[in-house]
């Protein structure tokens, strides 16, 4: 991702490792599940390795598809396998419930429509 040029993932992870967390707190990471882009077992294994030994939790966020974006949502079964890999490696992992997708107002969809509409 382009943001990695400014904030390399290694530096981000090192900063998170140094955070002075209270006993019952964890750092939350979020991962958007994009079909054939961020959802492979290899992606899950890489993420599990990055998070190994850290007090974290991961939210897996199914992509909210929209006509204006060229990506698709990961199939639920694939997301479950991704979650299983993380959990097996000791990372608390949750799948975010999708809300608003049926009326194209889920996170990311409405803003994209507004931006596209304003450019006309």
C-alpha positions as a Markdown table, in Angstrom:
| # | Residue | x | y | z |
|---|---|---|---|---|
| 1 | Unk | 0.0 | 0.0 | 0.0 |
| 2 | Unk | 1.2 | 3.5 | -0.7 |
| 3 | Unk | 1.0 | 4.5 | 3.0 |
| 4 | Unk | 3.8 | 2.0 | 3.6 |
| 5 | Unk | 6.3 | 4.4 | 2.0 |
| 6 | Unk | 5.6 | 6.9 | 4.8 |
| 7 | Unk | 4.9 | 4.4 | 7.6 |
| 8 | Unk | 6.6 | 1.0 | 6.9 |
| 9 | Unk | 4.8 | -1.9 | 8.4 |
| 10 | Unk | 7.8 | -2.9 | 10.4 |
| 11 | Unk | 7.9 | 0.5 | 12.1 |
| 12 | Unk | 4.2 | 0.4 | 12.8 |
| 13 | Unk | 4.5 | -3.0 | 14.4 |
| 14 | Unk | 7.5 | -2.0 | 16.5 |
| 15 | Unk | 5.5 | 1.0 | 17.8 |
| 16 | Unk | 2.5 | -1.2 | 18.7 |
| 17 | Unk | 4.8 | -3.7 | 20.5 |
| 18 | Unk | 6.1 | -0.8 | 22.7 |
| 19 | Unk | 2.7 | 0.5 | 23.7 |
| 20 | Unk | 2.2 | 0.4 | 27.5 |
| 21 | Unk | -1.2 | -1.4 | 27.5 |
| 22 | Unk | -3.3 | -1.9 | 30.7 |
| 23 | Unk | -3.7 | -5.6 | 31.6 |
| 24 | Unk | -7.1 | -6.2 | 30.0 |
| 25 | Unk | -6.6 | -4.1 | 26.9 |
| 26 | Unk | -5.6 | -5.1 | 23.4 |
| 27 | Unk | -4.7 | -3.2 | 20.3 |
| 28 | Unk | -7.3 | -3.6 | 17.5 |
| 29 | Unk | -6.3 | -4.2 | 13.9 |
| 30 | Unk | -8.9 | -4.2 | 11.1 |
| 31 | Unk | -8.5 | -6.1 | 7.9 |
| 32 | Unk | -10.9 | -5.5 | 4.9 |
| 33 | Unk | -11.7 | -8.8 | 3.3 |
| 34 | Unk | -11.3 | -8.3 | -0.5 |
| 35 | Unk | -11.8 | -11.3 | -2.8 |
| 36 | Unk | -8.5 | -12.6 | -4.2 |
| 37 | Unk | -6.6 | -9.6 | -2.8 |
| 38 | Unk | -6.5 | -9.8 | 1.0 |
| 39 | Unk | -8.1 | -13.1 | 1.8 |
| 40 | Unk | -5.7 | -16.0 | 1.0 |
| 41 | Unk | -4.5 | -18.5 | 3.6 |
| 42 | Unk | -1.0 | -17.0 | 2.9 |
| 43 | Unk | -2.3 | -13.5 | 3.8 |
| 44 | Unk | -3.7 | -14.9 | 7.1 |
| 45 | Unk | -0.4 | -16.6 | 7.9 |
| 46 | Unk | 1.6 | -13.4 | 7.2 |
| 47 | Unk | -0.8 | -11.4 | 9.4 |
| 48 | Unk | -0.6 | -14.1 | 12.2 |
| 49 | Unk | 3.2 | -13.9 | 12.1 |
| 50 | Unk | 3.2 | -10.1 | 12.2 |
| 51 | Unk | 0.9 | -10.2 | 15.3 |
| 52 | Unk | 2.6 | -13.2 | 17.1 |
| 53 | Unk | 3.1 | -12.5 | 20.8 |
| 54 | Unk | 1.2 | -9.2 | 20.8 |
| 55 | Unk | -1.9 | -8.4 | 22.8 |
| 56 | Unk | -4.2 | -7.7 | 19.9 |
| 57 | Unk | -7.6 | -8.4 | 18.4 |
| 58 | Unk | -8.5 | -8.4 | 14.7 |
| 59 | Unk | -11.7 | -7.4 | 13.1 |
| 60 | Unk | -12.2 | -8.9 | 9.7 |
| 61 | Unk | -14.4 | -6.6 | 7.7 |
| 62 | Unk | -16.3 | -7.9 | 4.7 |
| 63 | Unk | -15.9 | -5.5 | 1.8 |
| 64 | Unk | -19.0 | -3.5 | 1.1 |
| 65 | Unk | -19.2 | -3.9 | -2.7 |
| 66 | Unk | -20.4 | -1.0 | -4.9 |
| 67 | Unk | -20.8 | -0.6 | -8.6 |
| 68 | Unk | -18.2 | 2.2 | -8.4 |
| 69 | Unk | -15.4 | 0.0 | -7.1 |
| 70 | Unk | -13.7 | -2.9 | -9.0 |
| 71 | Unk | -13.5 | -5.3 | -6.0 |
| 72 | Unk | -15.7 | -8.0 | -4.6 |
| 73 | Unk | -16.4 | -9.2 | -1.1 |
| 74 | Unk | -14.7 | -12.4 | 0.1 |
| 75 | Unk | -17.0 | -15.4 | 0.3 |
| 76 | Unk | -18.0 | -16.1 | 3.9 |
| 77 | Unk | -16.4 | -19.5 | 4.0 |
| 78 | Unk | -13.1 | -18.0 | 2.9 |
| 79 | Unk | -13.4 | -15.4 | 5.7 |
| 80 | Unk | -14.1 | -18.2 | 8.2 |
| 81 | Unk | -10.9 | -20.0 | 7.1 |
| 82 | Unk | -8.9 | -16.8 | 7.4 |
| 83 | Unk | -10.3 | -16.3 | 10.9 |
| 84 | Unk | -9.4 | -19.9 | 11.8 |
| 85 | Unk | -5.8 | -19.4 | 10.8 |
| 86 | Unk | -5.5 | -16.4 | 13.0 |
| 87 | Unk | -7.3 | -18.0 | 16.0 |
| 88 | Unk | -5.1 | -21.1 | 15.7 |
| 89 | Unk | -2.1 | -18.8 | 16.0 |
| 90 | Unk | -3.4 | -17.2 | 19.2 |
| 91 | Unk | -5.0 | -14.1 | 17.8 |
| 92 | Unk | -8.5 | -13.1 | 19.0 |
| 93 | Unk | -10.4 | -12.5 | 15.7 |
| 94 | Unk | -13.9 | -11.4 | 15.0 |
| 95 | Unk | -15.9 | -11.0 | 11.8 |
| 96 | Unk | -17.7 | -7.7 | 11.6 |
| 97 | Unk | -21.4 | -7.9 | 10.9 |
| 98 | Unk | -22.4 | -6.1 | 7.7 |
| 99 | Unk | -25.1 | -3.4 | 8.0 |
| 100 | Unk | -26.5 | -1.1 | 5.4 |
| 101 | Unk | -25.2 | -3.0 | 2.4 |
| 102 | Unk | -28.7 | -3.8 | 1.2 |
| 103 | Unk | -29.5 | -0.1 | 0.6 |
| 104 | Unk | -26.0 | 0.9 | -0.5 |
| 105 | Unk | -25.3 | 2.9 | 2.6 |
| 106 | Unk | -22.7 | 0.6 | 4.3 |
| 107 | Unk | -19.3 | 2.0 | 5.2 |
| 108 | Unk | -17.6 | 3.4 | 2.1 |
| 109 | Unk | -20.5 | 3.0 | -0.3 |
| 110 | Unk | -22.3 | 6.2 | 0.4 |
| 111 | Unk | -19.2 | 8.4 | 0.3 |
| 112 | Unk | -18.2 | 6.9 | -3.0 |
| 113 | Unk | -21.6 | 7.6 | -4.5 |
| 114 | Unk | -21.5 | 11.2 | -3.3 |
| 115 | Unk | -18.0 | 11.7 | -4.7 |
| 116 | Unk | -18.9 | 10.2 | -8.0 |
| 117 | Unk | -22.1 | 12.2 | -8.1 |
| 118 | Unk | -20.4 | 15.5 | -7.3 |
| 119 | Unk | -17.9 | 15.1 | -10.1 |
| 120 | Unk | -20.7 | 15.2 | -12.8 |
